[in-house]
């Protein structure tokens, strides 16, 4: 079955993968869109694992303050280059993770990365990070996060 430009475009939009990667996946899946999407995801995870050892010294610190100003969070999301750190999707991911931290109050990094994403429970925060890493071709990591709640003590003297 021949792949149409629309199939490649749709797969690219849904996965963030490159045009040639989408075309190859559709060819291998013999036009089966779901199977091609699975191949892209599988390869994205493999690429992200390959990049995980690379140093990520650039990035952004993003803050989110919940309506009413009683709860807020800050997240440091890192990348290998400032080019990626300025990318709209990267900055949006940082904001979404800050919102997740404010809403779900994870106790540590492992818990955060394993949490179901509040806007789409079919994905975890770790999967969102991996997807951006696969799309950008760089190591993308949540370096640290902190949640603040009005009136909550953090053990420091006031």
C-alpha positions in Angstrom: 0.0 0.0 0.0 1.4 3.4 -1.0 1.7 6.0 1.7 0.2 9.3 1.0 1.6 12.7 1.9 -1.4 13.1 4.3 -0.5 9.8 6.1 3.1 11.0 6.6 2.0 14.5 7.6 -0.5 13.1 10.1 2.1 10.7 11.6 4.6 13.5 11.9 2.0 15.8 13.6 1.0 13.0 16.1 4.5 11.8 16.9 6.8 14.8 16.3 9.2 12.5 14.3 11.0 13.5 11.1 9.4 13.1 7.7 11.7 10.3 6.6 11.3 8.5 9.9 7.5 8.6 9.4 7.8 7.5 5.8 10.0 4.5 6.8 7.7 3.6 9.7 4.7 3.6 7.4 6.6 1.6 4.8 7.6 -1.0 7.4 4.1 -1.2 8.8 2.7 -1.6 5.2 0.5 1.4 5.6 -0.9 0.4 9.1 -1.0 3.8 10.8 -1.3 2.4 14.4 1.6 0.0 13.8 3.7 2.8 12.3 3.0 5.1 15.3 4.1 2.2 17.6 7.3 1.9 15.6 8.0 5.6 15.9 7.4 5.5 19.6 9.6 2.5 20.1 12.4 4.1 18.1 12.0 7.4 20.0 12.5 5.6 23.2 15.6 3.8 21.9 17.0 7.2 20.6 16.3 8.8 24.0 18.1 6.0 25.8 21.1 6.5 23.6 21.2 10.2 24.4 20.7 9.8 28.2 24.4 9.8 28.9 25.0 13.1 27.1 25.5 16.1 29.3 22.5 18.5 29.5 23.8 21.9 30.8 21.3 24.2 29.1 17.6 24.5 29.7 15.0 26.6 31.5 13.5 27.2 34.9 9.8 27.4 34.6 7.3 28.4 37.3 3.6 27.8 37.7 1.3 29.4 40.3 -2.1 28.0 40.7 -5.2 30.3 40.6 -5.6 32.1 43.9 -1.8 32.1 44.5 -1.8 29.5 47.3 0.2 26.8 45.5 3.1 27.1 43.1 5.9 25.1 41.7 9.3 25.6 39.9 10.9 23.1 37.6 14.4 23.0 36.0 14.2 21.2 32.7 17.6 20.7 31.0 18.7 20.1 27.4 22.1 19.9 25.6 21.8 23.2 23.8 20.2 26.6 24.3 18.7 26.2 20.8 16.4 23.4 22.2 15.9 25.3 25.4 14.3 28.2 23.4 12.0 25.7 21.5 8.3 26.3 22.1 7.6 22.6 22.8 10.5 22.4 25.3 9.3 25.5 27.2 5.7 24.2 27.1 6.8 20.9 28.6 8.6 22.7 31.4 5.4 24.6 32.2 3.3 21.5 32.1 5.6 19.7 34.5 5.5 22.7 36.9 1.7 22.5 36.8 1.9 18.7 37.4 4.2 19.3 40.4 1.8 21.9 41.8 -1.3 19.6 41.3 0.1 16.3 42.3 2.9 17.1 44.9 5.4 14.3 43.9 7.8 13.4 46.7 10.8 12.7 44.5 12.0 12.5 40.8 11.0 8.9 40.3 7.5 9.5 41.6 7.1 12.6 39.3 8.3 10.7 36.2 6.0 7.8 36.8 2.9 9.9 37.5 0.1 9.9 35.0 0.0 13.3 33.2 -2.9 15.3 34.6 -4.1 16.4 31.1 -3.9 12.9 29.6 -3.8 9.9 31.9 -2.7 7.6 29.1 0.8 9.2 29.3 3.3 9.6 32.1 5.5 12.6 32.7 8.5 10.5 31.9 6.9 9.6 28.5 6.3 13.3 27.8 10.0 14.1 28.5 11.1 11.2 26.3 8.9 12.4 23.5 10.5 15.8 23.5 13.9 14.2 23.7 13.1 12.1 20.6 11.7 15.1 18.8 14.6 17.4 19.5 17.3 14.7 19.2 18.8 15.8 22.5 19.0 14.6 26.1 16.1 16.2 27.9 15.8 15.8 31.7 14.0 17.1 34.6 16.9 18.2 36.8 14.9 19.3 39.9 11.6 20.7 41.1 10.1 22.3 44.2 6.5 22.8 45.2 5.4 25.6 47.5 2.1 25.8 49.4 1.0 28.8 51.5 1.3 28.1 55.2 3.3 24.9 54.7 6.5 24.5 56.7 9.7 23.2 55.0 11.6 22.7 58.2 13.4 26.0 58.0 13.1 28.7 60.7 10.7 31.5 59.9 
